[in-house]
Amino acid sequence: MKASALIILHLLTIILIASCSSNNKTEPYYFNNAKDYENNLVFEENGKLKNILIQPINAEAPFEVSFVDKVVFSDADENFIGSKENIAVDKHNNVYIAVGGLGTIQSIYVFQPDGQYIKNIGRKGRGPGEFEMLSNISIRSDTLFAYDNIQKRITIFFLKDAKSNKSIVPDRRSLNRIEALDNYLVSSDFYPVADGKILMKFNKASLFINAVLKKKTNKTEKDDRWFRYYLINEEGEVDSNQIFQQKDTGFQDALSPFNENRLPYARSTLISIGPNDKIYSAWTEDFLIKIFSPNGEYERAIYFPIEKSTLNPDKIIEKYKRYPIPKSVATGADHPKTWPALNDMFIDDEGRIWVSTITDDDENYEWWILNNKGELISKFNWPGKRLDRNIERKQISLVKNGYMYIHEKDTLTDDIQVARYRIVFKRRVIELVE
């Protein structure tokens, strides 16, 4: 009897040790039955997330990264002021900066790789190659795509001569046939993909717009808001098959009433399209990145179980003390215990995944660079204020051809300027301890 008890005790000890060691893994491992996170749905029959690579958080980054040889793209003309949200770069490292926004020139400024201004593409107006509200731009192969947020039109330019080739406007008849897009608007976010098609984002009309139009909005509709993605061809016809969808929380939506979803700690969705047109999606609550095929089929996921930073509600309330409505929202909010894990994510032209995480530092984000498999390459810190997440522009806008492009404030004029750094990776020297 004593021998049996000893055997059972020994087996329990082995199980306990194995269980503890599984929670402190130092090597990545796959887990095929992980929880599906709320508001970050996976389209699978059983509702489970499969084929997830769980990475160790204590792994040492094999490379150090530095950013050198700074070039600023600013010396153009007196009209080169205002919003410079969007940047595109061609294969020759020429830089294209969209200057849109109210009261601006509505034009795309082109610079050589050394920062020298070359020319403008487009101007203010409603004709071919003209814009009323220039917003997003993108380059695929030798073609520049530019979106007008008022005309809801994508203008296409050939880079070899910078002439407007054609325009694409989503066809209203094909949109009206898609029931899921009822009360949806075309977004300024778009992604040129294969076969001359464009992956277009649609978002539900904001509560503010519905109020202006005196359209009734029930509670279910308020809660059931999604970003929906559909393909559009060169004639503007919208394919009726939805490619992808993400939860819309209203984070950074200036047209929505100020509510808890617009506080700086609010969770939100992230999306980026890789060089092979695969879709990368994340919900900022966790360091969990899901990869989908170009057709929107779930393939795999990458997960780092990082510890999230503790949230201090007093700092949130202090931030809005001078603004009555936000202060009232912040004071009465049911604050979470932590900040989200993620702030931003994008994929570069080599398929590397760049992720900014929120740490205890109020003034900087910690960026992680992963290879396409999800393995850690390097980490670095870059300025960014987590208390301003709901209003600030992206700190790092683009990585292409071995360069990183950022927005930063000109110390002399306070205007936002675009700068570029060359990225240098250096393998770490690991010292062996005897």
C-alpha positions as CSV (number, residue, x, y, z in Angstrom):
1,M,0.0,0.0,0.0
2,K,2.8,2.4,0.9
3,A,4.6,1.5,-2.3
4,S,1.5,2.3,-4.4
5,A,1.1,5.7,-2.6
6,L,4.8,6.5,-3.3
7,I,4.3,5.6,-7.0
8,I,1.2,7.9,-7.2
9,L,3.1,10.7,-5.4
10,H,6.0,10.3,-7.8
11,L,3.7,10.5,-10.9
12,L,2.0,13.6,-9.5
13,T,5.3,15.3,-9.0
14,I,6.3,14.5,-12.6
15,I,3.0,16.0,-13.9
16,L,3.5,19.1,-11.8
17,I,7.0,19.7,-13.0
18,A,5.9,19.2,-16.6
19,S,3.0,21.6,-16.1
20,C,5.3,24.3,-14.6
21,S,7.9,23.9,-17.3
22,S,5.3,24.3,-20.1
23,N,4.5,27.8,-18.8
24,N,8.1,28.9,-18.9
25,K,9.0,27.7,-22.4
26,T,12.2,29.1,-23.9
27,E,11.4,27.7,-27.4
28,P,8.5,28.5,-29.7
29,Y,5.8,25.9,-29.9
30,Y,2.5,25.4,-31.7
31,F,-0.8,25.0,-30.0
32,N,-3.8,24.0,-32.1
33,N,-6.7,24.8,-29.8
34,A,-6.2,28.3,-28.5
35,K,-9.0,30.7,-27.3
36,D,-10.6,33.0,-29.9
37,Y,-10.4,36.5,-28.6
38,E,-13.6,38.7,-28.4
39,N,-14.0,41.2,-31.2
40,N,-11.1,39.6,-33.2
41,L,-13.1,36.8,-34.8
42,V,-11.7,33.9,-36.8
43,F,-13.9,32.5,-39.5
44,E,-13.9,28.8,-38.5
45,E,-16.8,26.4,-37.8
46,N,-15.7,25.5,-34.3
47,G,-14.8,29.0,-33.3
48,K,-11.3,28.0,-32.2
49,L,-8.0,29.5,-33.3
50,K,-5.7,26.9,-34.8
51,N,-2.1,26.7,-35.9
52,I,-0.9,29.3,-33.5
53,L,2.9,29.7,-32.9
54,I,3.4,30.7,-29.3
55,Q,6.7,32.5,-28.9
56,P,8.8,32.8,-25.7
57,I,8.9,36.3,-24.2
58,N,12.3,35.9,-22.7
59,A,14.1,35.0,-25.9
60,E,17.1,37.2,-26.7
61,A,16.8,39.2,-29.9
62,P,19.7,38.0,-32.1
63,F,20.2,41.4,-33.8
64,E,20.7,45.0,-32.6
65,V,19.1,47.6,-34.9
66,S,20.2,51.1,-35.5
67,F,19.0,53.9,-37.7
68,V,21.5,56.1,-39.5
69,D,22.1,58.5,-42.4
70,K,19.1,60.7,-41.7
71,V,17.5,62.5,-44.7
72,V,14.7,65.1,-44.3
73,F,12.2,65.7,-47.1
74,S,11.1,69.3,-46.5
75,D,12.6,71.9,-48.9
76,A,9.9,72.2,-51.6
77,D,7.9,75.4,-51.8
78,E,5.8,77.7,-49.6
79,N,2.8,75.4,-50.1
80,F,4.5,72.3,-48.6
81,I,2.7,72.7,-45.3
82,G,-0.2,71.1,-43.6
83,S,-1.2,67.4,-43.4
84,K,1.5,65.0,-44.6
85,E,-0.1,61.8,-43.2
86,N,0.6,59.6,-46.2
87,I,3.9,58.5,-47.7
88,A,4.7,56.2,-50.6
89,V,8.1,55.1,-52.0
90,D,8.9,53.6,-55.4
91,K,11.5,51.0,-56.3
92,H,14.1,53.8,-56.9
93,N,13.6,55.2,-53.4
94,N,11.9,58.3,-54.7
95,V,9.6,59.6,-52.0
96,Y,6.0,60.7,-52.6
97,I,4.3,62.8,-49.9
98,A,0.6,63.6,-50.1
99,V,-0.3,67.1,-48.8
100,G,-4.1,67.1,-48.2
101,G,-6.4,68.4,-45.5
102,L,-8.4,71.5,-45.4
103,G,-6.9,74.6,-46.9
104,T,-3.9,72.9,-48.4
105,I,-2.6,72.5,-52.0
106,Q,-4.1,69.0,-52.5
107,S,-1.0,67.7,-54.3
108,I,1.6,64.9,-54.1
109,Y,5.2,66.2,-53.7
110,V,7.9,64.0,-55.2
111,F,11.5,64.0,-53.9
112,Q,14.7,62.3,-54.9
113,P,16.3,59.8,-52.5
114,D,18.7,62.5,-51.3
115,G,15.9,64.8,-50.3
116,Q,15.9,67.1,-53.3
117,Y,12.5,68.2,-54.4
118,I,11.6,67.2,-58.0
119,K,8.0,68.0,-58.8
120,N,4.3,67.9,-57.9
121,I,1.7,65.4,-59.1
122,G,-2.0,66.5,-59.1
123,R,-3.6,69.7,-57.9
124,K,-6.8,71.0,-56.4
125,G,-9.9,70.6,-58.5
126,R,-12.5,68.1,-59.7
127,G,-11.0,67.2,-63.1
128,P,-8.8,64.3,-64.1
129,G,-5.7,64.1,-61.8
130,E,-7.2,66.6,-59.4
131,F,-8.3,66.4,-55.8
132,E,-10.7,68.1,-53.5
133,M,-9.5,66.2,-50.4
134,L,-6.3,64.2,-51.1
135,S,-5.8,61.6,-48.4
136,N,-4.3,58.1,-48.9
137,I,-1.7,57.2,-51.5
138,S,0.0,53.9,-52.3
139,I,2.4,52.5,-54.9
140,R,2.3,49.1,-56.5
141,S,4.9,48.2,-59.2
142,D,5.2,51.4,-61.4
143,T,1.7,52.8,-60.5
144,L,0.7,55.4,-58.0
145,F,-2.8,55.3,-56.5
146,A,-4.3,58.4,-54.8
147,Y,-7.6,58.7,-53.0
148,D,-9.9,61.7,-52.9
149,N,-12.0,61.6,-49.7
150,I,-14.6,64.0,-51.0
151,Q,-15.0,62.6,-54.6
152,K,-14.6,59.1,-53.2
153,R,-12.3,58.4,-56.2
154,I,-9.0,56.6,-56.6
155,T,-6.9,58.3,-59.3
156,I,-4.2,56.2,-61.0
157,F,-0.9,57.7,-62.2
158,F,1.9,56.0,-64.2
159,L,5.2,56.8,-62.5
160,K,7.1,57.0,-65.7
161,D,5.4,60.2,-66.8
162,A,3.3,61.1,-63.7
163,K,0.2,61.4,-66.0
164,S,-3.2,60.4,-64.8
165,N,-4.2,57.1,-66.5
166,K,-7.7,56.6,-65.1
167,S,-9.9,56.9,-62.1
168,I,-11.8,54.3,-60.1
169,V,-15.1,55.1,-58.3
170,P,-16.9,52.3,-56.5
171,D,-19.9,51.5,-58.6
172,R,-23.1,52.5,-56.7
173,R,-25.2,49.8,-58.4
174,S,-22.9,47.0,-57.3
175,L,-22.8,48.4,-53.8
176,N,-26.5,48.6,-53.5
177,R,-26.7,44.8,-54.3
178,I,-24.6,44.0,-51.2
179,E,-26.9,43.9,-48.2
180,A,-24.0,43.8,-45.7
181,L,-22.9,47.3,-46.9
182,D,-26.3,48.9,-46.1
183,N,-25.5,52.2,-44.3
184,Y,-21.8,51.8,-45.0
185,L,-19.4,54.4,-46.5
186,V,-16.3,54.0,-48.6
187,S,-13.2,54.6,-46.4
188,S,-10.0,56.3,-47.5
189,D,-8.1,53.0,-46.6
190,F,-7.4,50.9,-49.7
191,Y,-4.8,48.4,-50.8
192,P,-3.8,47.7,-54.4
193,V,-3.5,43.9,-54.9
194,A,-3.0,41.4,-57.7
195,D,-4.7,41.5,-61.0
196,G,-5.3,45.2,-61.0
197,K,-7.8,45.0,-58.2
198,I,-8.1,47.1,-55.0
199,L,-9.0,45.8,-51.5
200,M,-11.3,48.6,-50.3
201,K,-12.3,49.2,-46.7
202,F,-15.9,50.2,-45.9
203,N,-17.0,51.5,-42.5
204,K,-20.5,52.1,-41.1
205,A,-21.8,55.7,-41.1
206,S,-20.8,57.3,-37.8
207,L,-23.4,58.1,-35.2
208,F,-22.8,61.7,-35.8
209,I,-23.6,61.4,-39.5
210,N,-26.7,59.4,-38.8
211,A,-27.8,62.1,-36.3
212,V,-27.3,64.8,-39.0
213,L,-29.3,62.8,-41.5
214,K,-31.9,62.2,-38.8
215,K,-31.5,58.4,-39.3
216,K,-32.6,56.3,-36.3
217,T,-29.9,54.1,-34.8
218,N,-30.9,51.3,-32.4
219,K,-28.6,49.9,-29.7
220,T,-27.9,46.7,-31.6
221,E,-26.6,48.8,-34.6
222,K,-24.5,50.9,-32.3
223,D,-22.8,47.8,-30.9
224,D,-22.6,45.8,-34.2
225,R,-20.1,47.9,-36.1
226,W,-17.6,46.4,-38.4
227,F,-14.9,47.4,-40.9
228,R,-15.7,45.4,-44.1
229,Y,-13.2,44.7,-46.9
230,Y,-14.3,44.0,-50.5
231,L,-12.4,43.8,-53.8
232,I,-13.0,46.4,-56.5
233,N,-11.9,46.0,-60.2
234,E,-10.7,48.6,-62.6
235,E,-14.2,49.5,-63.6
236,G,-15.2,50.2,-60.0
237,E,-17.4,47.1,-59.7
238,V,-17.5,45.7,-56.2
239,D,-17.3,41.9,-55.8
240,S,-20.2,40.8,-53.7
241,N,-18.0,38.3,-51.7
242,Q,-16.7,39.9,-48.6
243,I,-12.9,39.3,-48.1
244,F,-12.5,40.3,-44.5
245,Q,-14.0,42.1,-41.5
246,Q,-12.8,43.6,-38.3
247,K,-14.6,45.0,-35.3
248,D,-15.0,48.8,-35.5
249,T,-14.8,50.4,-32.0
250,G,-14.7,54.0,-33.1
251,F,-11.2,54.5,-31.9
252,Q,-9.7,57.8,-33.3
253,D,-13.1,58.5,-35.1
254,A,-13.3,62.2,-34.8
255,L,-16.9,62.2,-36.2
256,S,-18.2,60.0,-33.4
257,P,-19.3,61.4,-30.0
258,F,-16.5,61.2,-27.4
259,N,-17.0,58.0,-25.4
260,E,-15.0,55.3,-23.7
261,N,-13.9,53.9,-27.1
262,R,-12.0,57.1,-27.8
263,L,-10.0,57.1,-24.6
264,P,-6.2,56.4,-25.1
265,Y,-6.4,52.9,-23.6
266,A,-9.3,51.8,-25.8
267,R,-8.7,48.5,-27.7
268,S,-8.9,48.6,-31.5
269,T,-8.1,46.6,-34.6
270,L,-5.0,46.7,-36.7
271,I,-4.5,45.6,-40.3
272,S,-1.6,45.4,-42.8
273,I,-1.2,43.8,-46.2
274,G,2.0,41.9,-46.8
275,P,4.0,41.8,-50.1
276,N,2.3,38.6,-51.1
277,D,-1.2,40.2,-50.5
278,K,-1.7,38.2,-47.3
279,I,-3.7,40.0,-44.6
280,Y,-2.3,40.5,-41.1
281,S,-4.8,41.4,-38.4
282,A,-4.5,42.1,-34.7
283,W,-6.7,43.2,-31.8
284,T,-4.6,45.4,-29.6
285,E,-5.6,43.7,-26.4
286,D,-2.9,41.0,-26.9
287,F,0.2,40.4,-28.9
288,L,-1.7,38.1,-31.2
289,I,-1.2,38.5,-35.0
290,K,-3.4,36.5,-37.3
291,I,-2.4,35.8,-40.9
292,F,-5.1,35.3,-43.6
293,S,-4.8,34.4,-47.3
294,P,-5.6,37.1,-49.9
295,N,-9.1,35.6,-50.1
296,G,-9.6,36.1,-46.3
297,E,-9.1,32.5,-45.3
298,Y,-7.4,32.1,-41.9
299,E,-4.0,30.4,-42.1
300,R,-2.0,30.8,-38.9
301,A,-1.3,33.1,-35.9
302,I,1.7,34.4,-33.9
303,Y,1.4,35.0,-30.2
304,F,3.7,36.4,-27.6
305,P,2.3,36.2,-24.0
306,I,3.8,39.5,-22.9
307,E,2.8,41.2,-19.6
308,K,0.7,44.3,-20.1
309,S,1.4,47.6,-18.4
310,T,-0.8,48.6,-15.4
311,L,-3.2,51.4,-16.1
312,N,-3.4,54.4,-13.7
313,P,-6.9,55.9,-14.2
314,D,-5.8,59.2,-12.4
315,K,-3.5,60.0,-15.3
316,I,-6.4,59.6,-17.8
317,I,-8.6,61.9,-15.8
318,E,-5.8,64.4,-15.3
319,K,-5.2,64.5,-19.1
320,Y,-8.8,65.7,-19.7
321,K,-9.4,67.9,-16.7
322,R,-9.7,71.1,-19.0
323,Y,-12.2,69.5,-21.4
324,P,-15.7,69.1,-19.9
325,I,-17.1,66.3,-22.1
326,P,-13.9,64.1,-22.2
327,K,-13.4,64.7,-18.5
328,S,-16.9,63.5,-17.8
329,V,-16.4,60.4,-19.9
330,A,-13.0,59.7,-18.3
331,T,-14.3,60.2,-14.8
332,G,-17.3,58.0,-15.2
333,A,-15.5,55.3,-17.3
334,D,-15.1,51.7,-16.1
335,H,-11.3,51.7,-16.6
336,P,-9.5,48.4,-17.4
337,K,-6.7,47.3,-15.2
338,T,-4.1,47.4,-18.0
339,W,-3.2,49.2,-21.2
340,P,-3.5,47.2,-24.4
341,A,-0.5,45.1,-25.4
342,L,-0.1,46.7,-28.8
343,N,-0.1,50.2,-30.3
344,D,0.6,49.6,-34.0
345,M,1.6,47.0,-36.5
346,F,2.7,46.9,-40.2
347,I,4.4,44.6,-42.6
348,D,7.4,45.8,-44.6
349,D,8.3,45.0,-48.2
350,E,10.4,42.0,-47.1
351,G,7.6,40.4,-45.1
352,R,9.0,41.4,-41.7
353,I,6.4,42.3,-39.1
354,W,6.9,45.5,-37.1
355,V,5.0,45.8,-33.9
356,S,5.0,48.6,-31.3
357,T,4.1,47.5,-27.8
358,I,2.9,49.6,-24.9
359,T,5.2,49.5,-21.9
360,D,5.4,51.4,-18.5
361,D,7.2,54.2,-20.4
362,D,4.8,57.2,-21.0
363,E,7.1,58.7,-23.7
364,N,8.2,55.7,-25.8
365,Y,7.0,52.5,-27.4
366,E,9.0,49.4,-27.6
367,W,9.1,48.1,-31.2
368,W,9.6,44.4,-32.0
369,I,10.8,43.3,-35.4
370,L,9.8,39.7,-36.4
371,N,10.5,37.7,-39.4
372,N,7.6,36.2,-41.4
373,K,7.7,33.1,-39.3
374,G,7.1,35.2,-36.2
375,E,10.6,34.8,-34.8
376,L,12.1,37.8,-33.0
377,I,14.8,39.7,-34.9
378,S,15.3,42.8,-32.9
379,K,13.8,45.3,-30.5
380,F,14.2,49.1,-30.1
381,N,12.5,52.1,-28.4
382,W,11.0,55.0,-30.4
383,P,9.3,58.1,-29.1
384,G,5.5,58.0,-28.7
385,K,3.1,59.1,-26.0
386,R,0.7,56.4,-24.9
387,L,-1.6,59.1,-23.4
388,D,-2.1,60.5,-26.9
389,R,-2.7,57.2,-28.7
390,N,-6.2,58.3,-29.6
391,I,-5.1,61.4,-31.4
392,E,-1.5,61.0,-32.6
393,R,-0.3,60.1,-36.0
394,K,1.8,57.0,-36.6
395,Q,5.4,57.5,-35.4
396,I,6.8,55.1,-38.1
397,S,4.9,55.2,-41.3
398,L,6.7,52.9,-43.7
399,V,9.7,50.6,-44.1
400,K,10.8,49.8,-47.7
401,N,14.1,49.0,-49.5
402,G,16.0,49.0,-46.2
403,Y,14.9,52.4,-45.1
404,M,12.5,53.6,-42.4
405,Y,10.3,56.6,-43.0
406,I,8.9,58.6,-40.1
407,H,6.9,61.7,-39.2
408,E,8.5,64.2,-36.8
409,K,8.1,67.8,-35.7
410,D,10.4,70.4,-37.2
411,T,12.0,72.1,-34.1
412,L,12.1,75.4,-35.9
413,T,8.6,75.7,-37.4
414,D,6.7,73.1,-35.4
415,D,5.4,71.8,-38.8
416,I,5.4,68.0,-39.3
417,Q,8.2,66.8,-41.6
418,V,9.0,63.5,-43.2
419,A,12.4,61.9,-42.5
420,R,14.2,58.7,-43.6
421,Y,16.8,56.5,-41.9
422,R,18.8,53.7,-43.2
423,I,18.3,50.5,-41.2
424,V,21.3,48.6,-40.0
425,F,21.1,45.2,-38.3
426,K,24.1,44.0,-36.3
427,R,24.3,40.5,-34.9
428,R,24.7,40.4,-31.2
429,V,27.8,39.0,-29.6
430,I,26.8,36.4,-27.1
431,E,29.2,36.1,-24.2
432,L,29.5,32.6,-22.7
433,V,29.6,32.5,-18.9
434,E,31.9,29.9,-17.5
